[in-house]
Amino acid sequence: MDQPLRHGQLRFRVHGRRMVDSSDSVLAPIFAKKMTILLRAISAADAAMNGRVSNDYYINRLFSSSPTVEIEERKKPKIRKSVTSGIDNFELCVTAIFNGRFDRAASFGRCAHYVPQLAAGADREYGYGELWFPGDRPVRVDALMEEQGRAATIPPSVLQEPELPRRWFAGVTEGGFVGHLLEVDLRGAIPSCKLVLSAGGKEIDCIFSEADLEPIRAHLKKRVRIAGRVRYDGKSGFPRRIEVRSIEQTRENPEISRWAGAFTPFDREEWEPA
């Protein structure tokens, strides 16, 4: 069982490609490459906030089952002044990218450029990754992180070009949806499923916590209502991802005949501008 992380520590885990074999193995060169990118990202955040890389980064633990590394930082012995944590700054950069605060992410120097590289190859070269920070729910390293990371690194000159008016909302909100839950990947601390919406049949990515495994299994292929944190990317009116907080089964064929005749036509009044 994973031990709680202390300040200045980080855990990174990579899961193998699902359906390739029964194990959760990952090719050694892929894990080594991801480790290198992760350290570059942390060092970039460190240098951006401290003026130069002010912490050394050590492997605290290394596990082979679902390849996992725990990294611990220590201030460089020759640096006398107070410095901020490179791991903390890396976490702030990742959070800013996920929340669409790309201006904030840019303040961490080259760190934001390494984030999409860290996530690249998910579902192709490996399954998905997990980033653990002290006291927080792990962050899923996958295609969404890659997409958000690439959006965060678009040059300002491109962003300043005239754009068509945005039709759809982009951001994070709370919401609930009804549909059928289909299994995708129940491994690791951040299992994922697809919710096929009852209205329209659109498939929505959903992620859960490890504690939700039994409720997920109990509700697979059943009509459910899920609620949680909903992320929209502005490309359509549908969510890009739902971070599920609650799940409950609903009636497969809800009875709506009781509403027959309950509504009457009305004329819409024109709104006067304030």
C-alpha positions as CSV (number, residue, x, y, z in Angstrom):
1,M,0.0,0.0,0.0
2,D,1.3,3.5,-0.9
3,Q,2.6,5.5,2.0
4,P,1.4,9.1,2.5
5,L,3.6,11.6,0.7
6,R,5.4,14.4,2.7
7,H,6.1,17.9,1.5
8,G,8.7,17.9,-1.2
9,Q,7.8,14.4,-2.4
10,L,6.0,13.2,-5.6
11,R,4.9,9.8,-6.9
12,F,4.7,9.0,-10.6
13,R,3.1,5.7,-11.8
14,V,2.6,4.4,-15.3
15,H,0.1,1.7,-16.3
16,G,0.6,-0.6,-19.3
17,R,-1.7,-0.7,-22.3
18,R,-4.9,-2.4,-21.5
19,M,-5.8,-5.6,-23.3
20,V,-2.1,-6.2,-24.4
21,D,-1.6,-8.8,-21.8
22,S,-2.7,-9.7,-18.3
23,S,0.1,-7.8,-16.6
24,D,0.5,-4.1,-16.1
25,S,4.0,-3.9,-17.5
26,V,5.5,-1.0,-19.4
27,L,8.4,-1.0,-21.7
28,A,11.6,0.2,-19.9
29,P,12.5,2.9,-22.5
30,I,9.1,4.4,-22.2
31,F,9.2,4.6,-18.4
32,A,12.8,6.0,-18.6
33,K,11.7,8.6,-21.1
34,K,8.8,9.7,-19.0
35,M,11.0,9.9,-15.9
36,T,13.4,12.2,-17.8
37,I,10.6,14.5,-19.0
38,L,9.2,14.6,-15.4
39,L,12.5,15.7,-13.9
40,R,12.9,18.3,-16.6
41,A,9.5,19.7,-15.9
42,I,10.1,19.9,-12.1
43,S,13.5,21.5,-12.7
44,A,12.0,24.1,-15.1
45,A,9.4,25.1,-12.5
46,D,12.1,25.2,-9.9
47,A,14.4,27.5,-12.0
48,A,11.5,29.7,-13.0
49,M,10.5,30.5,-9.4
50,N,13.9,30.5,-7.8
51,G,16.1,32.0,-10.5
52,R,17.9,28.8,-11.0
53,V,17.5,25.1,-10.1
54,S,17.9,25.2,-6.3
55,N,16.9,21.7,-5.3
56,D,18.3,18.3,-5.9
57,Y,15.9,15.4,-6.8
58,Y,16.5,11.9,-5.4
59,I,14.7,8.6,-6.1
60,N,13.2,7.8,-2.7
61,R,11.5,4.5,-3.8
62,L,11.2,2.5,-7.0
63,F,8.6,-0.2,-7.6
64,S,8.3,-2.6,-10.5
65,S,4.6,-3.5,-10.2
66,S,2.8,-0.9,-12.2
67,P,6.2,1.0,-12.7
68,T,6.3,3.6,-9.9
69,V,8.9,6.1,-8.7
70,E,8.8,8.3,-5.7
71,I,10.9,11.5,-5.9
72,E,12.1,13.6,-3.0
73,E,13.7,17.0,-3.2
74,R,16.4,18.5,-1.0
75,K,17.7,22.0,-1.3
76,K,21.2,22.2,-2.8
77,P,23.8,22.4,0.0
78,K,25.6,25.4,-1.5
79,I,22.4,27.5,-1.6
80,R,21.9,29.5,1.5
81,K,18.9,31.6,0.7
82,S,15.3,30.4,1.2
83,V,13.9,28.7,-1.9
84,T,10.5,27.4,-3.0
85,S,9.7,23.8,-3.7
86,G,10.2,22.7,-7.3
87,I,7.6,19.9,-6.8
88,D,5.1,22.4,-5.4
89,N,5.7,24.7,-8.4
90,F,5.3,21.8,-10.8
91,E,2.0,20.9,-9.2
92,L,0.8,24.6,-9.5
93,C,1.7,24.6,-13.2
94,V,-0.2,21.3,-13.8
95,T,-3.2,22.6,-11.9
96,A,-3.1,25.9,-13.9
97,I,-3.0,24.0,-17.2
98,F,-6.0,21.8,-16.2
99,N,-8.0,24.8,-15.1
100,G,-7.4,26.7,-18.3
101,R,-5.2,29.3,-16.6
102,F,-2.6,29.3,-19.3
103,D,-1.3,32.7,-18.4
104,R,-0.6,31.3,-14.9
105,A,1.1,28.2,-16.3
106,A,3.4,30.4,-18.4
107,S,4.9,31.9,-15.3
108,F,6.6,28.6,-14.6
109,G,8.9,28.9,-17.5
110,R,9.5,25.8,-19.7
111,C,7.6,23.6,-17.3
112,A,4.4,23.9,-19.3
113,H,6.1,22.7,-22.4
114,Y,7.1,19.4,-20.8
115,V,3.6,18.6,-19.5
116,P,2.2,17.5,-22.9
117,Q,5.4,15.5,-23.5
118,L,4.8,13.7,-20.2
119,A,1.3,12.7,-21.3
120,A,2.1,11.9,-24.9
121,G,1.5,8.3,-26.0
122,A,-1.3,7.5,-23.6
123,D,-3.4,4.6,-24.9
124,R,-0.8,3.9,-27.5
125,E,2.6,3.4,-25.9
126,Y,1.2,2.9,-22.4
127,G,-2.2,3.0,-20.7
128,Y,-2.2,6.1,-18.5
129,G,-0.1,7.7,-15.8
130,E,-0.7,9.0,-12.3
131,L,0.9,12.0,-10.6
132,W,0.6,12.1,-6.8
133,F,1.2,15.1,-4.7
134,P,1.1,15.4,-0.9
135,G,-2.5,15.5,0.4
136,D,-4.2,15.7,-3.0
137,R,-6.2,13.4,-5.2
138,P,-3.9,12.0,-8.0
139,V,-3.8,13.6,-11.4
140,R,-4.4,11.4,-14.4
141,V,-1.7,11.7,-17.1
142,D,-3.4,10.9,-20.4
143,A,-4.8,12.4,-23.6
144,L,-6.6,15.2,-21.9
145,M,-3.5,16.4,-20.1
146,E,-1.7,16.3,-23.5
147,E,-4.4,18.4,-25.1
148,Q,-4.5,20.9,-22.3
149,G,-0.7,21.1,-22.2
150,R,-0.5,21.8,-26.0
151,A,-3.2,24.5,-25.7
152,A,-1.2,26.1,-22.9
153,T,1.9,26.4,-25.0
154,I,0.3,28.1,-28.1
155,P,2.5,31.2,-28.8
156,P,1.0,34.5,-27.7
157,S,1.3,35.8,-31.3
158,V,-1.1,33.1,-32.4
159,L,-3.5,33.8,-29.6
160,Q,-3.6,37.5,-30.6
161,E,-4.9,36.7,-34.0
162,P,-8.6,37.5,-34.5
163,E,-10.8,34.5,-33.6
164,L,-14.4,33.6,-34.5
165,P,-16.8,34.2,-31.6
166,R,-16.8,31.1,-29.3
167,R,-20.0,29.2,-29.4
168,W,-19.4,26.9,-26.5
169,F,-18.5,27.2,-22.9
170,A,-14.9,26.3,-21.9
171,G,-14.1,25.8,-18.3
172,V,-15.0,23.8,-15.2
173,T,-18.4,23.6,-13.5
174,E,-20.5,21.2,-11.5
175,G,-23.1,19.1,-13.2
176,G,-25.0,15.8,-13.6
177,F,-25.8,13.5,-16.5
178,V,-27.9,10.4,-17.2
179,G,-26.7,7.5,-19.3
180,H,-25.3,4.0,-19.4
181,L,-21.9,3.2,-17.9
182,L,-19.5,1.2,-20.0
183,E,-16.2,-0.2,-18.7
184,V,-13.0,1.2,-20.1
185,D,-10.2,0.8,-17.6
186,L,-10.6,0.0,-14.0
187,R,-6.9,-0.3,-13.1
188,G,-5.0,2.0,-10.8
189,A,-6.1,4.9,-8.5
190,I,-8.0,6.8,-11.3
191,P,-10.2,4.3,-13.0
192,S,-12.1,5.6,-16.1
193,C,-15.3,4.7,-17.8
194,K,-17.5,5.9,-20.7
195,L,-20.9,7.3,-20.0
196,V,-23.2,6.9,-23.1
197,L,-25.7,9.7,-22.7
198,S,-29.4,8.7,-22.8
199,A,-30.1,11.7,-24.9
200,G,-28.2,11.4,-28.2
201,G,-25.9,8.6,-27.4
202,K,-22.8,10.7,-27.0
203,E,-19.9,9.1,-25.1
204,I,-18.4,11.1,-22.3
205,D,-15.1,10.3,-20.5
206,C,-15.5,9.8,-16.8
207,I,-12.9,9.3,-14.1
208,F,-13.4,8.1,-10.6
209,S,-11.4,7.4,-7.5
210,E,-10.1,4.0,-6.5
211,A,-12.7,3.8,-3.8
212,D,-15.4,3.8,-6.4
213,L,-14.4,0.5,-8.0
214,E,-17.3,-1.5,-6.5
215,P,-20.0,1.0,-7.3
216,I,-18.6,1.1,-10.8
217,R,-18.8,-2.6,-11.2
218,A,-22.3,-2.6,-9.7
219,H,-23.6,-0.1,-12.2
220,L,-21.9,-1.2,-15.4
221,K,-24.2,-1.3,-18.4
222,K,-27.0,0.1,-16.3
223,R,-28.8,3.4,-16.5
224,V,-27.3,5.8,-14.0
225,R,-27.1,9.4,-13.0
226,I,-23.6,10.7,-12.3
227,A,-22.6,14.0,-10.8
228,G,-19.3,15.8,-10.3
229,R,-16.8,18.2,-11.7
230,V,-17.4,18.7,-15.4
231,R,-14.7,20.0,-17.8
232,Y,-15.7,21.6,-21.1
233,D,-13.1,22.4,-23.8
234,G,-15.2,24.8,-25.8
235,K,-15.1,22.6,-28.9
236,S,-18.7,21.4,-28.4
237,G,-21.6,21.6,-26.0
238,F,-20.7,18.3,-24.5
239,P,-18.3,17.8,-21.6
240,R,-14.7,16.7,-22.3
241,R,-14.5,14.9,-19.0
242,I,-16.5,14.3,-15.8
243,E,-14.7,13.8,-12.5
244,V,-17.4,11.7,-10.8
245,R,-18.3,12.3,-7.2
246,S,-21.6,10.4,-7.0
247,I,-23.3,7.7,-9.0
248,E,-26.8,6.3,-8.6
249,Q,-28.9,3.9,-10.6
250,T,-32.1,5.3,-12.3
251,R,-35.1,3.6,-13.9
252,E,-34.3,2.0,-17.2
253,N,-37.5,3.2,-18.8
254,P,-38.8,6.1,-16.8
255,E,-42.6,6.6,-16.8
256,I,-43.5,9.9,-18.4
257,S,-47.2,9.4,-19.2
258,R,-48.1,11.0,-15.9
259,W,-47.0,14.4,-17.3
260,A,-49.6,14.1,-20.2
261,G,-51.7,17.2,-20.2
262,A,-49.8,18.8,-17.4
263,F,-48.5,21.7,-19.5
264,T,-50.3,24.3,-21.4
265,P,-49.1,26.5,-24.3
266,F,-48.1,30.0,-23.6
267,D,-46.9,33.0,-25.5
268,R,-43.4,34.1,-24.9
269,E,-43.1,37.7,-23.8
270,E,-40.4,39.9,-25.3
271,W,-37.7,40.9,-22.8
272,E,-37.0,44.6,-22.6
273,P,-33.3,45.5,-22.3
274,A,-32.3,46.7,-18.8
